[in-house]
């Protein structure tokens, strides 16, 4: 019978007496996370060990057999406790990678997801031929979408709105970190309440979880993500009703609208856009085969 590993809080923290080097720490955390029923255990353990030790992937190969320092041991113990309590890894580390760039995140914003990269890519596609497009990002959160658009399209000018001052602060931090703050205006606004002007593209990943599903969210989401960025009203469609009805007033002729939607909301959002006379309404799958991306052109 394999002997169970000694928990971190029962080990001496100093040098070799902890019995952990960087590689064995990674294996230890992976096992802990697996036993707790977490997903992506190996990836998460690797990210946490690299952050705690300061070692890169390459350095783990060349230096991974060296015993962890007492300081790194303490950090690993803290990371392990927090992850096992349900706190997401990106909150623990304070960042999330998105579209090849690193973005600051915390409990005030949703972490950008892989599916949202495809929403972003569709937005970039729809302004690719415009020399200096003006882009409005509604409910920007971390700012990952608008900051990435400004990084990818060097002549684009952006406006990002959010109702949360804390979210706008994180978005500003990310804009400065990626050197696009001079092309981005951050605006506290309840959707269009303080928006003016017209844009070539309006893009948004709005809250879209309905009231019933909000009560069924896993602890990792319900406890650590802001409800304001999740709950889309009783049926999850309140933001889409508002955007479908009003976004056309803020778009140039033939302007583009790109939205992230819930996997089961394609028909409903299509109907809302069609009802409001949007043109070229199209629904796209994400890499997992789910309806996730909605695109349309402003009414004529």
ChimeraX attribute file (.defattr): number of C-alpha atoms within 10 A of each C-alpha:
attribute: neighborCount
match mode: 1-to-1
recipient: residues
	/A:1	3
	/A:2	4
	/A:3	5
	/A:4	6
	/A:5	9
	/A:6	11
	/A:7	10
	/A:8	21
	/A:9	11
	/A:10	8
	/A:11	13
	/A:12	13
	/A:13	20
	/A:14	17
	/A:15	16
	/A:16	14
	/A:17	12
	/A:18	18
	/A:19	16
	/A:20	23
	/A:21	21
	/A:22	26
	/A:23	19
	/A:24	17
	/A:25	22
	/A:26	24
	/A:27	18
	/A:28	20
	/A:29	25
	/A:30	21
	/A:31	16
	/A:32	19
	/A:33	20
	/A:34	14
	/A:35	10
	/A:36	14
	/A:37	11
	/A:38	14
	/A:39	11
	/A:40	11
	/A:41	20
	/A:42	16
	/A:43	11
	/A:44	20
	/A:45	25
	/A:46	21
	/A:47	18
	/A:48	23
	/A:49	27
	/A:50	20
	/A:51	17
	/A:52	22
	/A:53	19
	/A:54	12
	/A:55	17
	/A:56	16
	/A:57	13
	/A:58	9
	/A:59	12
	/A:60	19
	/A:61	12
	/A:62	11
	/A:63	15
	/A:64	20
	/A:65	13
	/A:66	15
	/A:67	21
	/A:68	27
	/A:69	19
	/A:70	16
	/A:71	13
	/A:72	20
	/A:73	26
	/A:74	17
	/A:75	17
	/A:76	24
	/A:77	16
	/A:78	15
	/A:79	22
	/A:80	22
	/A:81	14
	/A:82	15
	/A:83	22
	/A:84	15
	/A:85	12
	/A:86	16
	/A:87	20
	/A:88	20
	/A:89	18
	/A:90	19
	/A:91	21
	/A:92	18
	/A:93	16
	/A:94	15
	/A:95	16
	/A:96	18
	/A:97	16
	/A:98	17
	/A:99	18
	/A:100	8
	/A:101	12
	/A:102	15
	/A:103	26
	/A:104	21
	/A:105	27
	/A:106	22
	/A:107	18
	/A:108	22
	/A:109	25
	/A:110	21
	/A:111	24
	/A:112	21
	/A:113	13
	/A:114	13
	/A:115	16
	/A:116	22
	/A:117	18
	/A:118	19
	/A:119	26
	/A:120	23
	/A:121	16
	/A:122	20
	/A:123	25
	/A:124	18
	/A:125	10
	/A:126	18
	/A:127	20
	/A:128	13
	/A:129	9
	/A:130	12
	/A:131	11
	/A:132	14
	/A:133	19
	/A:134	22
	/A:135	25
	/A:136	27
	/A:137	26
	/A:138	27
	/A:139	25
	/A:140	30
	/A:141	30
	/A:142	28
	/A:143	31
	/A:144	29
	/A:145	26
	/A:146	29
	/A:147	30
	/A:148	23
	/A:149	23
	/A:150	24
	/A:151	15
	/A:152	14
	/A:153	17
	/A:154	13
	/A:155	15
	/A:156	21
	/A:157	20
	/A:158	24
	/A:159	20
	/A:160	28
	/A:161	28
	/A:162	24
	/A:163	19
	/A:164	19
	/A:165	16
	/A:166	16
	/A:167	24
	/A:168	24
	/A:169	16
	/A:170	22
	/A:171	30
	/A:172	21
	/A:173	18
	/A:174	22
	/A:175	26
	/A:176	14
	/A:177	14
	/A:178	16
	/A:179	13
	/A:180	21
	/A:181	18
	/A:182	10
	/A:183	16
	/A:184	21
	/A:185	14
	/A:186	20
	/A:187	19
	/A:188	18
	/A:189	17
	/A:190	14
	/A:191	19
	/A:192	17
	/A:193	10
	/A:194	10
	/A:195	17
	/A:196	9
	/A:197	10
	/A:198	18
	/A:199	23
	/A:200	23
	/A:201	27
	/A:202	25
	/A:203	26
	/A:204	27
	/A:205	23
	/A:206	27
	/A:207	22
	/A:208	25
	/A:209	22
	/A:210	18
	/A:211	15
	/A:212	13
	/A:213	13
	/A:214	19
	/A:215	10
	/A:216	10
	/A:217	12
	/A:218	10
	/A:219	12
	/A:220	13
	/A:221	17
	/A:222	14
	/A:223	13
	/A:224	17
	/A:225	20
	/A:226	15
	/A:227	17
	/A:228	14
	/A:229	21
	/A:230	19
	/A:231	22
	/A:232	20
	/A:233	16
	/A:234	14
	/A:235	14
	/A:236	23
	/A:237	22
	/A:238	16
	/A:239	18
	/A:240	24
	/A:241	15
	/A:242	13
	/A:243	21
	/A:244	21
	/A:245	16
	/A:246	14
	/A:247	21
	/A:248	24
	/A:249	15
	/A:250	19
	/A:251	23
	/A:252	16
	/A:253	15
	/A:254	16
	/A:255	21
	/A:256	25
	/A:257	27
	/A:258	26
	/A:259	25
	/A:260	25
	/A:261	27
	/A:262	20
	/A:263	14
	/A:264	11
	/A:265	18
	/A:266	20
	/A:267	10
	/A:268	14
	/A:269	21
	/A:270	19
	/A:271	14
	/A:272	18
	/A:273	24
	/A:274	16
	/A:275	11
	/A:276	16
	/A:277	17
	/A:278	22
	/A:279	16
	/A:280	14
	/A:281	18
	/A:282	13
	/A:283	18
	/A:284	17
	/A:285	16
	/A:286	16
	/A:287	11
	/A:288	8
	/A:289	9
	/A:290	15
	/A:291	19
	/A:292	23
	/A:293	25
	/A:294	23
	/A:295	23
	/A:296	21
	/A:297	24
	/A:298	25
	/A:299	17
	/A:300	10
